[in-house]
Every structure is written in C-alpha cells, then in structure tokens.
Amino acid sequence: MEVFNNVLTKINDVMYTYILIILLVGTGLYFTIRTRGVQFRLLKDGLKSMLAKDEASSKDEKKVSSFQALMISTASRVGTGNIAGIATAIATGGAGAVFWMWITALVGGASAFVESTLAQVYKVKDKDQFRGGPSYYMERALKARWMGIIFSILLIICFAYGFNGLQAFNMSSAMEYYFVDYNNSMGPMILGIVLAVLTGLVIWGGTHRIGFISSVIVPIMACAYILIGLVTMIINITELPSIFATIIKNAFNVRAMMGGFAGSAIVIGIKRGLFSNEAGMGSAPNASASANVPHPVNQGLVQVVSVFIDTILICSSTAMMLLTSNVEGVAGELDGIPYVQQAISSNVGKWGIHFITVAIFAFAFTSVIGNYCYAESNILFIKNNKIVLNVFRVTCVLAVFLGAQADFTLAWNLADVTMGFMAIVNIIAILILSNVAVKVLKDYEKQKKDGKKPKFVGEDIGIEGTVWTKE
C-alpha cells in the first residue's frame, strides 16, 4: 500500500503542477471571455432561478426542483474538503493558498456554468425524472460513447469510492477528540457500521429523497457555519487587515515557489479549490441535469451560485477561523480536522469544537449521498440494469464502512488523482462543445431582451434530438 501511495503522489504532483493548473485556469478564463463574464453579469438571475418555484416539481414530489438540484450539488461540494481540506491547504501551502482558492472559484464559475448548461441541454428522461451529465453530452453531442464510459468509470471511482471513503474517514477522525485511543479501539468500525446503514437507507430511496434531505440539512448547516466564521472575524476584526495582507503576500511568495512548485501556495490552493468547488470537473452537471427548469441557462447560473457559496463563503469561513486563531498548522502533525478543532477552540472556546464535529458530520454525510447521486447517474449510463444498480449500491455502502477506517493520505491521493483525470476528460468535452453553450446563452439573453420569460426549445436554435422539444 505504501508503494501504491507513493505512485499516486508522483502522478498527483505531475498532473496538478504541469497539466491541470493550465487547463483549469485557462479554460475558466476562456469561458469567462466567451460568455462575457456570465458568472458576474447574470449572478442575479442565478439567485432568482435558485429561489424560483417550479410548478411541475411542486405537483410531483418525485421531480427534482432547481433548488433541490442545487442542494445536491452543494451537498457534494460542501463536504469535509471545506473544513479539513482548507486546513490541510493552509498547513501545507501557507495562507497564500486561500487566495488561489478564491481565484479558482471566480474564474471557474464560467466553467461551472458551461458544463451544467450542457448537462441540461443533453439530459434524458428516465420515467418521471431526468438524468444526465458529462457522459451524456459526450455520447449525445460528440457521438463518443467510449469517452462517456471512460468519464463514468473515473467519476464512479472518484466519488463513490475515493471521495466517499474520504468523507467517512474525516467523520471518524472528528471523534478522536472525544475518545481516548479511539483509532485503536472498535470506534472506527462501529461508526462505519452506523454510517453505512444510514447511507443505505437514503440511497435506496431515490434521487428525490436525496434532494429533499440535502435541501433541509445543507442550508441550515451552511448558514450556521458561515455565521461562526463571521463571529470569529468580528472577534478578531483588528487583525483582519494583516491577515488579508499575509494571504496576498504569501500567494506570490517567489522564494517558496522556487523551493518546490508542487508544494507552493499556487498548486495547493488550486488543487484544494478544485476539490472544494469542483468547477470544470464534471461532477455537478450530474445533479444539474436532474432539475426541472424552463431553460438550461437557469440551472447553469444556479451552479455558479453553488461555486460561490462553496468557496467564497464557506471555504473563506474556515480560512478565517484558522488564520485568526494564532494556532499554527503543521503538515503531517497538526492539519485536517484536529487543526480546525484547535483553532475554533482558541477563538470561541471549547463549545466550538462540538460545533465543528456536528458540521463535519452534517457536511460529510450530505456529501456522501450527493456523491452517490452523481455515481448512480453514471452507472445507469454504462448499464441501465436494476441488478447492476443494486450491486453497485452495496459496494457504495461498503466503501463508506471501510472509509471510516482508511488511511488519510491514501484516500486523499486516490481522490485527487481520479478527480484530475476526470477534469481532463470533461474539459476536453466542454471546450469542443463551447459553441453550443454560447448559443444557448444567447437564446436565453435574446428572450429576456424581448421581454419574455426564457423557455428553451432545442429546434429553435438548431439543436435536434433532445428532450427540449415543442409541446
């Protein structure tokens, strides 16, 4: 396992240092220019779409509303990466990593818009629900089912096994504070069994149940978490100018970069930013496709909101908790959940540790079921068979059980590597299909300009063979 972990680490370093930084930032900038900064110009429309009531979804509880699709994708994004991931990034790359996470979110918002809009355009109807995602637009728009299968396999490994194992491990590590010698006891196994049972109860309930649970838990915990972040900022308000100055200064620390670019604030910040907001990675479109919306752009804009909620609000809340605490993180010694627990305790007292534990469990569990939702859509893409689906669900539950007892470094490296390959495949596809996304955006803006409530019909702009046909 140590040899395997070392191989993953080397692949990881090469991929993120020399390939993904250029691809992710470059693609985000390209889409920002082509859409004329859609993530900023139409952010207000995204907020309106997020809160809009969909008549079809309200009449049929099995249909997924735009808000529920947002919460499924936000549930997957807002996991322990927002807490443990940020702590690891700061402990390893310094405060400057925070700046590059912000940049990844701002630029990546355009990529999130494009991929989620395409997922809506090329979604398919499955009984009374919709499903779709990168695999579907690779098959239906690019006529490359082989590419879709490769993407699906990578996503399933990454989310159903890598990320979900990691979420379970972080929930387990949060318990170390409460029990002496926790890791050498039956604690991880017992917690693994509890998590596995709860996961099974939810995933056998279908996408609408996942959407309902996510739409209840995620907003409550996200608001509470952001509030704690604001409280720590207010308590330490006199230190904020120097903290922001440190973030900017460390972000461009040439000496640190020369000492090892793979461990620099830029690489670590972008890596953790991608892990956190997933913009351009091809994961969120799987949830976006399930939503009932009048126009694909509606859900594309909603996903921009999700990226901003995730990184600009929640990740920044974690960063402020850490950087205002005077507790210094040390890679390999004090990072991840223990670093956050000590930092919050320093800021607001020991009750903050209990809050972080609750937040970890809420975020991580909703992330597990959100991740499963992505993986299910891709299993159905490869083989739409009830037996295959049920066997897959069993393996997902098993992954959660084993993850509670897994090695932190191995789980993190596996998630990073599979996520990186996923992003590469998806970016190639959305770059090829960028003209379609721009055409759909122009249709939306034209209808708005004409005073209409945008409603999409594929044939009107030359897109055939979709569910968006004239009634």
C-alpha positions as CSV (number, residue, x, y, z in Angstrom):
1,M,0.0,0.0,0.0
2,E,2.9,2.3,0.7
3,V,4.3,1.8,-2.8
4,F,0.9,2.4,-4.3
5,N,0.5,5.6,-2.3
6,N,3.9,6.8,-3.5
7,V,3.0,6.2,-7.1
8,L,-0.3,8.2,-6.6
9,T,1.7,11.0,-5.0
10,K,4.0,11.3,-8.0
11,I,1.1,11.2,-10.5
12,N,-0.6,13.8,-8.4
13,D,2.3,16.2,-8.4
14,V,2.9,16.0,-12.1
15,M,-0.8,16.3,-13.0
16,Y,-1.5,19.3,-10.9
17,T,1.8,21.0,-11.3
18,Y,2.1,20.8,-15.1
19,I,-1.3,19.9,-16.5
20,L,-4.4,20.9,-14.5
21,I,-3.3,24.4,-13.5
22,I,-3.0,25.4,-17.1
23,L,-6.2,23.5,-18.1
24,L,-8.4,24.7,-15.3
25,V,-7.4,28.3,-15.2
26,G,-7.0,28.6,-18.9
27,T,-10.5,27.0,-19.6
28,G,-12.1,29.2,-16.9
29,L,-10.6,32.4,-18.5
30,Y,-11.6,31.2,-22.0
31,F,-15.2,30.7,-20.9
32,T,-15.2,33.9,-18.9
33,I,-14.2,35.8,-22.1
34,R,-16.6,33.9,-24.4
35,T,-19.6,34.4,-22.1
36,R,-18.6,37.9,-21.3
37,G,-18.2,37.1,-17.6
38,V,-21.6,35.3,-17.3
39,Q,-20.7,34.3,-13.7
40,F,-20.7,38.0,-12.8
41,R,-23.2,39.6,-15.3
42,L,-26.0,37.2,-14.6
43,L,-25.4,36.3,-11.0
44,K,-28.7,38.0,-10.0
45,D,-30.5,35.7,-12.5
46,G,-28.9,32.7,-10.9
47,L,-30.2,33.8,-7.4
48,K,-33.7,34.3,-8.9
49,S,-33.6,30.9,-10.6
50,M,-32.4,29.2,-7.4
51,L,-35.4,30.6,-5.5
52,A,-38.0,30.2,-8.2
53,K,-40.8,27.7,-7.6
54,D,-41.2,25.1,-10.3
55,E,-44.9,24.1,-10.8
56,A,-44.0,20.7,-12.2
57,S,-41.8,19.8,-9.3
58,S,-44.3,21.1,-6.7
59,K,-47.1,18.9,-8.2
60,D,-45.0,15.8,-8.4
61,E,-42.8,15.2,-5.4
62,K,-40.6,12.8,-7.3
63,K,-39.4,15.5,-9.7
64,V,-36.3,17.4,-8.6
65,S,-36.6,21.2,-8.4
66,S,-33.9,23.6,-9.3
67,F,-33.2,24.4,-5.6
68,Q,-33.0,20.6,-4.8
69,A,-30.6,20.0,-7.6
70,L,-28.5,23.0,-6.3
71,M,-28.6,21.5,-2.8
72,I,-27.5,18.0,-4.1
73,S,-24.5,19.6,-5.9
74,T,-23.8,21.9,-3.0
75,A,-24.0,18.9,-0.7
76,S,-21.4,17.2,-2.7
77,R,-19.2,20.3,-2.9
78,V,-19.7,21.3,0.7
79,G,-18.1,18.4,2.3
80,T,-15.1,17.9,4.6
81,G,-13.0,19.5,1.8
82,N,-14.3,22.8,3.0
83,I,-13.1,22.1,6.5
84,A,-10.3,19.5,6.5
85,G,-9.2,20.4,3.0
86,I,-8.7,24.1,3.8
87,A,-6.9,23.3,7.0
88,T,-4.5,20.9,5.1
89,A,-4.0,23.5,2.4
90,I,-3.0,26.2,4.8
91,A,-0.9,23.9,6.9
92,T,1.0,22.7,3.8
93,G,1.0,25.7,1.4
94,G,0.5,28.6,3.8
95,A,-2.1,31.4,3.9
96,G,-1.4,32.2,0.2
97,A,-3.3,29.0,-0.8
98,V,-6.5,30.8,0.2
99,F,-6.0,33.5,-2.5
100,W,-5.6,30.8,-5.2
101,M,-8.8,29.1,-4.0
102,W,-10.7,32.3,-4.5
103,I,-9.2,32.8,-8.0
104,T,-10.2,29.2,-8.8
105,A,-13.8,29.9,-7.8
106,L,-14.1,33.3,-9.6
107,V,-12.7,32.0,-12.8
108,G,-14.1,28.6,-12.5
109,G,-17.7,29.9,-12.2
110,A,-17.7,30.3,-16.0
111,S,-16.7,26.6,-16.4
112,A,-19.4,25.5,-14.0
113,F,-22.0,27.5,-16.0
114,V,-21.0,25.9,-19.3
115,E,-20.8,22.3,-18.1
116,S,-24.1,22.5,-16.2
117,T,-25.9,24.2,-19.1
118,L,-24.7,21.5,-21.5
119,A,-25.9,18.8,-19.0
120,Q,-29.4,20.4,-19.1
121,V,-29.4,20.5,-22.9
122,Y,-28.5,16.9,-23.4
123,K,-30.3,15.3,-20.4
124,V,-32.5,12.3,-20.9
125,K,-35.9,11.4,-19.4
126,D,-35.9,8.4,-17.1
127,K,-39.6,7.6,-16.2
128,D,-40.7,10.6,-14.2
129,Q,-37.2,12.0,-13.6
130,F,-34.3,13.4,-15.6
131,R,-30.7,12.3,-15.6
132,G,-27.6,13.4,-17.4
133,G,-24.1,14.9,-17.1
134,P,-20.8,14.8,-19.0
135,S,-21.2,11.2,-20.1
136,Y,-24.5,12.0,-21.7
137,Y,-23.3,15.1,-23.6
138,M,-20.2,13.2,-24.7
139,E,-22.4,10.5,-26.1
140,R,-25.3,12.6,-27.5
141,A,-23.4,15.7,-28.7
142,L,-20.0,14.3,-29.5
143,K,-21.2,10.9,-30.5
144,A,-18.4,9.4,-28.4
145,R,-20.0,6.9,-26.0
146,W,-16.5,5.4,-25.4
147,M,-15.5,8.8,-24.0
148,G,-18.6,8.9,-21.8
149,I,-17.8,5.4,-20.4
150,I,-14.2,6.4,-19.5
151,F,-15.6,9.5,-17.8
152,S,-18.2,7.5,-15.9
153,I,-15.7,5.0,-14.7
154,L,-13.4,7.7,-13.4
155,L,-16.3,9.5,-11.7
156,I,-17.5,6.3,-10.0
157,I,-14.1,5.5,-8.7
158,C,-13.5,9.1,-7.6
159,F,-16.9,9.9,-5.9
160,A,-18.5,6.6,-4.9
161,Y,-15.2,5.2,-3.5
162,G,-12.5,7.8,-3.2
163,F,-14.4,10.9,-2.0
164,N,-17.0,8.9,0.0
165,G,-14.2,6.9,1.7
166,L,-12.5,10.2,2.5
167,Q,-15.7,11.8,3.9
168,A,-16.2,8.7,6.1
169,F,-12.6,8.9,7.3
170,N,-13.0,12.6,8.2
171,M,-16.1,11.9,10.2
172,S,-14.2,9.2,12.0
173,S,-11.2,11.4,12.7
174,A,-13.5,14.1,14.2
175,M,-14.2,11.5,17.0
176,E,-10.6,11.3,18.1
177,Y,-11.2,14.3,20.4
178,Y,-13.9,12.5,22.4
179,F,-12.4,9.1,22.9
180,V,-9.0,8.1,24.3
181,D,-7.1,5.8,21.9
182,Y,-10.1,6.0,19.5
183,N,-8.2,4.6,16.5
184,N,-7.0,1.5,18.3
185,S,-10.5,0.7,19.6
186,M,-13.7,-0.6,18.0
187,G,-14.7,3.0,17.5
188,P,-14.0,3.4,13.7
189,M,-15.7,0.1,13.0
190,I,-18.8,1.0,14.9
191,L,-19.0,4.4,13.3
192,G,-18.5,2.8,9.9
193,I,-21.5,0.4,10.5
194,V,-23.7,3.4,11.6
195,L,-22.7,5.5,8.5
196,A,-23.2,2.5,6.2
197,V,-26.7,1.8,7.5
198,L,-27.7,5.5,7.2
199,T,-26.3,5.8,3.7
200,G,-28.1,2.7,2.6
201,L,-31.5,4.0,3.9
202,V,-31.1,7.2,1.9
203,I,-29.7,5.9,-1.4
204,W,-32.3,3.2,-1.8
205,G,-34.9,6.0,-1.5
206,G,-34.1,7.6,-4.9
207,T,-32.9,10.9,-6.1
208,H,-35.9,12.8,-4.8
209,R,-35.2,11.7,-1.3
210,I,-31.5,12.7,-1.6
211,G,-32.7,16.1,-2.9
212,F,-35.2,16.5,0.0
213,I,-32.6,15.6,2.7
214,S,-30.0,17.8,1.1
215,S,-32.4,20.8,0.8
216,V,-33.0,20.6,4.5
217,I,-29.6,19.9,6.0
218,V,-27.3,21.9,3.7
219,P,-28.9,25.4,4.0
220,I,-29.1,25.1,7.8
221,M,-25.6,24.0,8.4
222,A,-24.1,26.3,5.7
223,C,-25.7,29.3,7.3
224,A,-24.7,28.3,10.8
225,Y,-21.1,27.6,9.6
226,I,-20.8,31.0,7.8
227,L,-22.2,32.7,11.0
228,I,-19.5,31.1,13.1
229,G,-16.9,32.4,10.6
230,L,-18.4,35.9,10.8
231,V,-18.3,35.7,14.6
232,T,-14.6,34.8,14.6
233,M,-13.9,37.7,12.1
234,I,-15.7,40.2,14.4
235,I,-13.9,38.9,17.5
236,N,-10.6,39.4,15.6
237,I,-11.6,42.4,13.5
238,T,-8.4,44.4,14.3
239,E,-6.3,41.6,12.9
240,L,-8.2,41.2,9.6
241,P,-6.1,43.8,7.6
242,S,-2.8,42.0,8.4
243,I,-4.4,38.6,7.7
244,F,-5.5,39.7,4.2
245,A,-2.1,41.2,3.6
246,T,-0.5,37.9,4.6
247,I,-2.8,36.0,2.2
248,I,-1.8,38.2,-0.7
249,K,1.9,38.3,0.2
250,N,2.2,34.5,0.6
251,A,0.2,33.9,-2.6
252,F,3.1,35.4,-4.6
253,N,6.0,34.1,-2.5
254,V,8.5,33.6,-5.2
255,R,11.1,32.0,-2.8
256,A,8.6,29.4,-1.7
257,M,7.7,28.6,-5.3
258,M,11.3,28.2,-6.3
259,G,11.9,25.9,-3.3
260,G,9.3,23.5,-4.7
261,F,6.5,24.5,-7.0
262,A,4.5,21.3,-6.3
263,G,4.2,22.3,-2.7
264,S,3.6,26.0,-3.4
265,A,0.6,28.0,-2.4
266,I,-0.5,28.2,-6.1
267,V,-0.6,24.4,-6.7
268,I,-2.1,23.6,-3.3
269,G,-4.6,26.4,-3.5
270,I,-5.8,25.4,-6.9
271,K,-5.9,21.7,-6.0
272,R,-7.9,22.3,-2.9
273,G,-10.1,24.8,-4.7
274,L,-10.9,22.3,-7.4
275,F,-11.6,19.6,-4.7
276,S,-13.8,22.1,-2.9
277,N,-15.9,23.7,-5.7
278,E,-15.4,21.1,-8.5
279,A,-15.8,23.8,-11.2
280,G,-15.0,22.2,-14.6
281,M,-14.5,18.8,-13.1
282,G,-17.8,17.4,-14.5
283,S,-19.4,16.3,-11.2
284,A,-22.0,19.0,-10.5
285,P,-23.6,18.6,-14.0
286,N,-24.9,15.2,-12.9
287,A,-27.1,16.9,-10.4
288,S,-27.9,19.9,-12.7
289,A,-29.3,17.6,-15.3
290,S,-32.0,16.3,-12.8
291,A,-33.6,19.7,-12.3
292,N,-36.9,20.8,-13.8
293,V,-36.2,24.3,-15.3
294,P,-37.7,26.2,-18.2
295,H,-34.3,26.9,-19.8
296,P,-30.9,25.2,-19.5
297,V,-29.2,28.5,-18.6
298,N,-31.4,28.8,-15.5
299,Q,-29.6,25.8,-14.0
300,G,-26.2,26.8,-15.4
301,L,-26.5,30.1,-13.4
302,V,-27.7,28.2,-10.3
303,Q,-24.5,26.2,-10.4
304,V,-22.4,29.4,-10.5
305,V,-24.2,30.4,-7.2
306,S,-23.2,27.0,-5.8
307,V,-19.5,27.5,-6.6
308,F,-19.5,30.9,-4.9
309,I,-21.4,29.6,-1.8
310,D,-18.9,26.8,-1.5
311,T,-15.6,28.7,-1.9
312,I,-16.2,32.4,-1.4
313,L,-18.4,31.9,1.7
314,I,-17.8,28.5,3.3
315,C,-14.1,27.9,2.5
316,S,-13.4,31.5,3.5
317,S,-15.2,31.0,6.8
318,T,-12.8,28.1,7.5
319,A,-9.8,30.1,6.5
320,M,-10.7,33.0,8.8
321,M,-11.3,30.6,11.7
322,L,-7.8,29.2,11.2
323,L,-5.9,32.4,10.4
324,T,-7.4,34.4,13.3
325,S,-6.7,31.7,15.9
326,N,-3.0,32.1,16.4
327,V,-2.8,28.3,16.2
328,E,-0.2,27.3,13.6
329,G,-0.9,24.3,11.4
330,V,1.9,21.9,10.6
331,A,1.7,19.5,7.6
332,G,1.7,15.9,8.8
333,E,1.4,16.9,12.5
334,L,-1.4,19.4,13.0
335,D,-3.6,19.6,9.9
336,G,-7.1,18.5,8.8
337,I,-9.9,18.2,11.4
338,P,-7.6,18.4,14.5
339,Y,-6.2,21.8,13.3
340,V,-9.7,23.2,12.8
341,Q,-10.8,21.9,16.2
342,Q,-7.9,23.6,18.0
343,A,-8.3,26.8,16.0
344,I,-12.1,27.2,16.7
345,S,-11.5,26.3,20.4
346,S,-8.9,29.2,20.5
347,N,-11.4,31.6,19.0
348,V,-14.7,30.9,20.7
349,G,-14.0,28.3,23.4
350,K,-14.4,24.5,23.7
351,W,-18.0,24.6,22.6
352,G,-16.7,25.4,19.1
353,I,-15.1,22.0,18.9
354,H,-18.5,20.4,19.3
355,F,-19.9,22.7,16.6
356,I,-17.2,21.7,14.2
357,T,-17.9,18.0,14.9
358,V,-21.6,18.5,14.1
359,A,-20.7,20.5,11.0
360,I,-18.3,17.7,9.9
361,F,-21.0,15.1,10.2
362,A,-23.7,17.1,8.5
363,F,-21.5,18.3,5.6
364,A,-19.8,14.9,5.2
365,F,-23.0,12.9,5.3
366,T,-24.8,15.1,2.8
367,S,-21.7,15.0,0.7
368,V,-21.7,11.2,0.7
369,I,-25.3,11.0,-0.5
370,G,-24.7,13.8,-3.1
371,N,-21.7,11.9,-4.4
372,Y,-23.7,8.8,-4.6
373,C,-26.3,10.6,-6.7
374,Y,-23.5,11.5,-9.2
375,A,-22.2,8.0,-9.4
376,E,-25.7,6.4,-9.8
377,S,-26.3,8.6,-12.9
378,N,-23.1,7.3,-14.4
379,I,-23.8,3.6,-13.5
380,L,-27.1,3.9,-15.3
381,F,-25.3,5.5,-18.3
382,I,-22.9,2.4,-18.6
383,K,-25.6,-0.2,-17.9
384,N,-29.3,0.6,-17.0
385,N,-30.0,-2.6,-15.1
386,K,-31.6,-3.0,-11.7
387,I,-29.4,-5.8,-10.6
388,V,-26.2,-3.9,-11.5
389,L,-27.6,-0.8,-9.7
390,N,-28.3,-2.7,-6.5
391,V,-24.9,-4.4,-6.5
392,F,-23.3,-1.0,-7.0
393,R,-25.3,0.4,-4.1
394,V,-24.0,-2.4,-1.9
395,T,-20.4,-1.5,-2.9
396,C,-21.0,2.1,-2.1
397,V,-22.3,1.3,1.4
398,L,-19.2,-0.9,1.8
399,A,-16.9,1.9,0.7
400,V,-18.4,4.2,3.4
401,F,-17.9,1.4,6.1
402,L,-14.3,0.9,5.1
403,G,-13.6,4.6,4.7
404,A,-14.2,5.2,8.4
405,Q,-11.1,3.0,9.0
406,A,-9.0,4.1,6.0
407,D,-5.6,5.8,5.7
408,F,-6.0,9.6,5.3
409,T,-3.1,10.1,2.9
410,L,-4.0,7.2,0.6
411,A,-7.7,8.2,0.4
412,W,-6.8,11.9,-0.3
413,N,-4.3,10.9,-3.0
414,L,-6.7,8.5,-4.7
415,A,-9.4,11.2,-4.7
416,D,-7.0,13.8,-6.2
417,V,-5.7,11.5,-9.0
418,T,-9.1,10.3,-10.2
419,M,-10.5,13.8,-9.9
420,G,-7.7,15.1,-12.0
421,F,-8.2,12.6,-14.8
422,M,-12.0,13.3,-14.7
423,A,-11.4,17.0,-15.1
424,I,-9.1,16.5,-18.1
425,V,-11.7,14.3,-19.9
426,N,-14.5,16.8,-19.1
427,I,-12.6,19.9,-20.0
428,I,-11.8,18.4,-23.5
429,A,-15.5,17.8,-24.0
430,I,-16.8,21.2,-22.9
431,L,-14.1,23.0,-24.9
432,I,-15.3,21.2,-28.0
433,L,-19.0,21.9,-27.1
434,S,-18.4,25.6,-26.1
435,N,-20.2,26.9,-29.2
436,V,-23.4,25.0,-28.1
437,A,-23.3,26.6,-24.6
438,V,-22.7,30.1,-26.0
439,K,-25.6,29.6,-28.5
440,V,-27.9,28.5,-25.7
441,L,-26.8,31.5,-23.6
442,K,-27.5,33.9,-26.5
443,D,-31.0,32.3,-26.8
444,Y,-31.7,33.0,-23.1
445,E,-30.5,36.6,-23.3
446,K,-32.4,37.3,-26.5
447,Q,-35.7,36.1,-25.0
448,K,-35.0,38.2,-21.9
449,K,-34.3,41.2,-24.1
450,D,-37.6,40.7,-25.9
451,G,-39.4,40.8,-22.6
452,K,-40.2,37.1,-22.5
453,K,-39.7,34.6,-19.7
454,P,-37.0,32.4,-21.3
455,K,-38.2,29.0,-22.4
456,F,-36.0,26.7,-24.3
457,V,-36.8,24.7,-27.5
458,G,-33.8,23.0,-29.0
459,E,-35.0,23.1,-32.6
460,D,-35.3,26.9,-32.4
461,I,-31.5,27.1,-32.4
462,G,-30.7,24.1,-34.4
463,I,-30.2,21.5,-31.6
464,E,-32.0,18.3,-32.5
465,G,-32.8,15.1,-30.6
466,T,-33.2,16.5,-27.1
467,V,-36.0,16.5,-24.5
468,W,-36.4,20.2,-25.2
469,T,-39.0,19.8,-28.0
470,K,-42.0,21.9,-28.8
471,E,-45.1,20.8,-26.8
